Amino acid sequence: MRGLGVTGGAGLAYGAMSTIGLAPSAQAVPTRFRPPARSDLIGRVEGSPSVVVLGGGPAGLCASYELRKAGYSVTILEARNRPGGRVWSVRGGAEETDLNGETQTCTFSDGHFYNVGATRIPQSHITMDYCKELGVELQTFGNQNANTVVNYKSDTALNQQSVSYRAAKADTYGYMSELLQKAANRGALDDVLSRDDKDALSEFLSDFGDLSDDGRYLGSTRRGYSSEPGAGVDFGAETKPHSMSDVIRSGIGRNFSFEFGYDQAMLMFSPVGGMDRIYYAFEESIGVDNIVYGAEVTSMKNAGERVAVEYTKDGTAESIDADYLICTIPPNLIGRLDTNLPADVLAANRAAKPFSSGKLGIEYSRRWWETDERIYGGASNTDLDISQIMFPYDHYNSDRGVVVGYYNSGKRHQAFESLTHKQRLAKAIAEGSMIHGDKYTRDIVSSFSGSWRRTKYSESAWANWEGSDGSHGGAATPEYEKLLAPVERIYFAGDHLSNAIAWQHGAFTSARQVVTALHERVTTS
């Protein structure tokens, strides 16, 4: 038991004990994260074993933070000059040269920003726990909004018409309820429903679809008003529903299931001032003296009882050795390093395929989305290349704000990757104005775009595992499983080695698993 312990807030001491049979199984105890109390500490490791961590993104910083709690000596090598990796919040003064060779300098007004990378946190993710432990203030993030719009192409009267989410939902759910009600009344469900079942279903559908007494959807106040109800006898003017055929064939309900997703259901959260506040808090706790910024790793090798790393900083070759190494460099870049990794490990990293995604922020000097359209947060969705327009969740009722002019991925983002920033902006404004009108083109004072496939040190927004559709759900690929085990003294960590790919939670759970395994190895050897 001596020496087992103190990886701290992640509950890693307990995890290591459970792994070797000294504690009940994980299923027998709550899995909710709990910061450590002094009475939890069984003992620190002796001799400060050294660990070099490649990468100062979520996985690298989390692993380093937890290892230092248990007495390890940790050095982080990070190629960028900031913490956070793909968690990147752009503010005025930020400068970035992409792999297209274009340099952008952000000129957003003081206090304004947008998250080029991670932007929201689900309530269930351990990211929330680290925010609490590190003292990072949170605010709600509007992941959905009834006043934003959908705009899709179709062969109906709704072709490229902007329809508010509330109206689209009222019509879609109303007609769906009417049709199911008719099917039940005509006996189409008699083989699966009893009379009592059908009565209960009818009651539910009547309420869910806001149906008339005779089971029809005739419109609803749920879809909104063309003029708001006022005082006295001013009852407002209800909007009229679109036809059943147009609603069904236009597919205006195609994105409703987004908010049903386990990781997308409200409430969602984001740190006040930008997602990177989490990583500056990690930096402060770890100590900036333990982080080497501007360190471009060129080599990592097992070297007997040690590991050896070579890197360049300010054009000068440097080296470092340690007892262990945790590599959080994106898997698509590992093959470029000089390593003595086995061929099957290199092949496993290549099986994590880089994925395209990016965003563009547009600063407006007038918050037209609030004053003209009563939109406070949330996103409008479209099948145009921009995919969605995300509205700011901060500085409500102020004089300016940063709208995310597109957040798209895959083929839709590939339409932007090779463009200059000016071309990206022009395309985003042209498509955005088709959704929100001519005001979308006015009062623009600055902009900044990021494309992860074209961003140095990343070259990918996230990884999709070849042959698994990017998800694991209990059935991992052989390549994925290969990287869960260390190669002698080299460990791999990152969101690509979790069941929450593209989430900070995934990077944290991967880091904590690696730290648990490494700590168990040190304390039981």
N, C-alpha and C positions, 0 to 999 in steps of 0.2 A: 504493500500500500504506500510505503514511503516514496515520495517523488511523484506519485500519480496526482495530478491536480493542476490546478490553477491556470487553466486556459480561460477561465473567467466567464464573462457574460454570455458566451455562446453555450455554456453548459458542457464544455468539452471535457472537463475532468470526469464528469459522469459518463460521457460517451465513451471515453477510453476504458473506464472501469467495466462498463457493460460489455464492451467488445471482448474482453478477456475473461468474462464470466464472474466478475466481482461485484456486480450490481444487477438488479432486476432488468429484464429486457425493456427496450424503449417503449414497447407497447403497454407496459404496466405503469408508466408514469406520464405525466403531462409533457407534451413536447413544446409547450409555449416557452419562449425565451425568457430567462430571468437573470438580471444582472447579479454578479456574485456578492455574497456577504462575506465578511472576514471569517466567519465560522465555517464557511464552505471549504476553505483552503486547506488541503491536506499537506501540501509542501511544494516548494518551488524546485525546479530542476537545479542540479548542482553544476557549477562550472560554466554557466552561461553558454550553452552550445550555440554555435553561430549558424545563421541561415541567411542566404542571399535570396532576395525576392526580385524576380524580373518583371517589372511592370507596376506602376503606381495607380492602377485603376481600381475598381471596386474589389475584385478578388485579392489583388496584391496588398492593398491597404488593410483590408479586413484580416487577412492572414497575419500580417505583420503586427497589427494591433493586438490580436489574441495571443500571439506568441510572446510578445513583450510582457503581457500580464503574467506569464508563467516563467519569466526569467531568461528568455532567450535573447541573444544578441542578434539584432536584425539590421540588415542593410538593404534598402530598396534602390534599384536602378531603374530610372524612368527616363525615357527618351525625350518626352515633352518637358516643358518648363512649368508645368502645372500638375496638380493631382487630378485624378478622376478618369483619365483615359477617355473612353467614349461618352462619359457623362460630362458634357461640355455646355456650359452656360455662357453665352456670348453677350458682352457688355461693351459700352463705349471704350475705345482704346485697344480692344483685342485685334490682333493681326494674325493672319494665317495665309500661308502659301500652299495651294493645293497641288496635286500631282499633275494637273493641267498646266502648271507654271504660273497661275494667276494669283496675285496677292490681293487680299481684301483687308481693309481696315474698318472696323466697326465704329460708327459715329452716333450710336443711339444716345439719347438724352440721359442725363444722370438718373440712376434708379431704374432704368428700363433695360430689359434683357429678353432673351428667349432661350429655351433649352434646345440645342441642336440634337442632343442625345436624349437620355431618359427624362421624362417630364411628369410622370404620375406614379403614385404609390398606392397599391391596394391595401386595405385595412389588415388583411391576413399576412402580409409579407413581413419578414423579420427586418426589413429596411425601416419599418416603423419603430422597432425596438432599438435599433442603433441610433435613430434620431433622438429617442428619449435618453439613451445612455450618454450620448455625446452633446446633448443640450441644443439640438438643432430645432428651431421653431418651425412648426408646420401650419399650413393653411389648407382649406378645402380646394380641390381642383374640380372644375366643372367638366366632367367627362361626357355629359349629355345635357341638352337644353331643349325644351319644347319650342323655343322661339327661333332656333336655328332652322336651316332649311335642307331639303334634299332636292337634287336636280339631276335627272337622268334622261338619257336618250330613249325614245320608244316610238312605236308607230301609232301613238294615241294623241289625243288632244293635250296630254301632259308632257309631250316631248320637249325636253329642256326647259320645262317650267319649274320655277322655284316654288316648292310647297313646304309650308312650315311642318316641322316634325309633329306638332300637336295635331294639325289637320290630317297629315298622312297617317298617323296612328289611329285617329278617330275613324277615318274612312276604312282603313284596312281592317282594323279589329271589328268595326261595325258590320261590314259586309261578310267577313269571315264568320261572325256570330250568326248572322242571318242565314247564311248557307247551311251551317251546321244545324241550326234550329229546324230548317226545312227538311234536311235529310232525316233528322230524328222523327219529326212529325209524320213523314211519309213512310216510316217503317224501315228505312235503310239500315238502322242500327239495332233492330229488334233482336238480332242474333247475339248481340253482345251486351245489350242494356235491358234491364227490367223496367217495368212501368215506373217504379220509384226512382230508379236511376235516371230515367228520361225526365222526370219532373224536376229532379235536382239539377240536371244539366240545363234544362230550360231556364230555371231560375238564375243559374250562373251566367248563361249567355245573354239573357236579357239585361243583366247589370253590366257585364263585361263589354258588350257592344252598344249599350245604351239604346236598346231596341224599343220600338213602339209596342203598344198593347197587343197588336196582331203579329208581332215577331219580325217586323221589318226595320231596316236601318234607314232612317229618313233625314239623317243629319243630327248634330248634337252640339251643345254649347262647348263640349270638349274640344272641338276643332277651332274655337276662337271666334272673335268678333271683328267685323270691319270697322266698327266704332264701339268703343268700350261703354258698358253700362254706366250711367251717371246717377244723378240725384232725381228725386221725384218720380215722374213717369218716364224718364229716359232709360228704357230697358236695353239700349244698345241694339246693334244690328248683327245678327248671327251670320256667319259665312255659310254658304251652301255647299253640300258635299259634291264631290266629283262622281261620275257615273261608276257603277259597279265594274263594268267592262274596262273602263280606263284605269281604274285603281288596280285591278288584277293584272292586266296586260302591261302596264307601265312599270310594275315592280317597285313602286315607291316605298314599299316596306322591306326592301332587301337588306337594309342595314340595321333593322330593329334588334336582331339577335346579338349585335355587338355588346349591348349593355347587359345581356344575360350572362356573358362570359364570367367565369369565376374570378378572373383577374381584372375585369373591367367594370364590375358592378359598383355603383355608388354606395357609400361615399368613397371618393378617391382623395389623395392628399399630395401636396408638394411643399418643399421647404420654402419659407419666406426668403425672397431674394435670389432664388435659383437653386437647381438641384445640386450644383457643385458645392453648396454650403456643407453638405455632408462630408465631402472629401477634404475640404479645408479643415473641418473639425477633426477628421482622422489624422491629418497632417500635424495639427497642433498637439494631439494626444501622443502620437508616435514620436514627434520631435523632428523638426526639419533637418537636424544634424544627422539623422539616420536615413535621409533620402538624398540620393544623388540625382539631381535633375540634369537634363541634357546629356544623359548617358545612353548612347546607342550601342546596344549589345551586338557583338559580332561573333562570339563563340561561347558555348557552354558545354562542359564535358565532365563526365565522371572521371575522377583521378584517384583511384584507390580508396582510401579512407576519407577523401575530401572531394569537393567539387571545385572546378576552376572556371572562371568567367573572364572574358576579355571584352572590353568596350572602348569606345572613343568618346571623349568629352572635349569640346572646343578644339577639335582637330588633333588631340593628343591621345595616343593609345594608353589605356590603363588596364589593370587587371585586379582581380580580387578572388580569394578562395574562401571556402567556408565548409562547415560540416555537412550542410544540406542545402538544397536549392529548390525553390518553388517557382515554376515558370508559369506566368499568366500572360505571356505574349500571345497575341491572336494565333490560332493554329495554322492559319493560311500563310503566316510569315515565318514559322519555325524552320521550314525547309531552306531558308536563305542563310541560316546561321551555320557556322562551322561547329559540328557536333560529332560525338561518337555514339549517338543514339542508334539502336538497332533499326534495320530497314523496315520492320513491321511497325515500329513506333512512328517513324517518319510517314509511312503510308497511312497510318491511322489519323495523323494530323491532317493529311491531305484530304481525307474523307469528310472533314468538316468544311463544307463549301461556303465561301463568302457570299453574302447576300447584300443587294443594293437597297439603300434607303437614304433619304435626306429631307431637309427642311429649308425653308426660306422665311426669314423674318422681315416684315414691312412695318416701319414706324410711321404712323399717321399723326398729324398735328391736330386732328379732330376725331373724337371717338364716335364716328357716325353709326357704328353698330349698336351703340347704346342709345344715342339720342334719336336716331331715325328708325331703328328696328327693334329696340328694346331687347337686345341680346347682351347678356352678361355672362360670358364664359360659354363653354361648349364648342361644338364644331358643326359646320355645314358639310354635307357629303355629296359627292358627285361621281359620275363615271368618266369625267374628263381626266386628263393626265394629272392635274393637281390633286385629285383624290379627295382632299378635304381642306377646309379652311378652319383653323383653330383660333378662337378668340381669347384674349388675355383674361386671366383669372385674378388679376391684381390691379391696383390703381383705379378701381371703379370710380366713375364720375369725375375723373381728372381730365386734363385738357389734351392728353395724347396717350398713345399706347402702341404696343407691338403686336401685330396680327401675324400668325404663322400662315403665310400665303399658300403653302402646300406642305403636307407631310405625306409622303408616298413611298412606296417600296416596290421591289421587283421590276417588272417591265415598265410600269408607269414612271418609276424614277429614272430608269435608263434613258427616258426621253429628255432628261435634264442633265445627266452626268457629264456629257461632253461639251455642254454649253458654257459660255462665259457667264459670269454673274449677271451682266447686263441683259443677256439673252434669256436667262432664267427668269429674271424679274419681269421682262416684257411678256413672256409666255404666261407667267402666273397672273399678271394683271389682266391680260386679255381673257383668260378663262375665268378668273374671279369675277370680272365685270359681267360675265354671262349669267352669273348666279346672284350677285348682289347689286347689279346695276352700275350706272356711270359713276356714282360716288366712290366706287372702289378704285377708280383711276385718279382721284384727286386727293390733295392734302398729304401726299407722300413726301417725307423729309429724309428718310434714309432706309437702307436695307442691307441684309447680309445673308448669304446662303452657305449651306454646308452639305457636302455629298460624301458619305462615308467610304464608298469605294475609291474616291479620289482624295481621301485624307491620309496623309503620311502617318505611319505607325499603326494604322488600323486597316485600311483597305477592305473594310467590311463593316456593315452595320451590326450583323450578328452572323452566326453560322447555322446552316441547315445540314443535318447529317445525311449523307448520301444513302438513299434506300429507306429512310424512316420518316420522310416528310417533315423533318425538323422536330419531331415530337418523340417522346419515349414512352410514357404511359404504361410502364411495366414490361416493355419489350425493347431493350436497347440493342443497338447494332454491335457486332464484334469489335469494330474500331472504337466505338464509344467506350466499351468495357475495357479495352486494352489500355486506354489513357487514364482509367481510374486507379491503376496500380502504379507504384513508383518504378522507375528504371534506376536500379541501384539507389543512389542518393538524390535523384532528380524526381520531383513531383510536378504534376500538372494541375492547374486550377483555372476556373473561369465559368461563366454562365453556360458555355457550350457543353460543360460536363455536369449539367444539372437538368432537372425536369421543369425549369423555368427559363428556357432560352430567351435571351433578349431582355430579361429583367434583372435589376440589381439584386433582387432576392436570390436569383439563380447563382450569381457570382458569390454572394455571401455564403449560401449553403455549401457550395463547392469548396470555398476557402476553409470553412469550419470543418468539413469532412477531412480535408487534407491535414489541417492542424491536429485534429484528433488522432489521425493515423500516425503522423510524425511524432507527436508527443508520446503516444503509446510505445512506439519503437524506442525512443530515447529512454523512457523510464523503466522499460522492462528488459533492456539489453544488458 
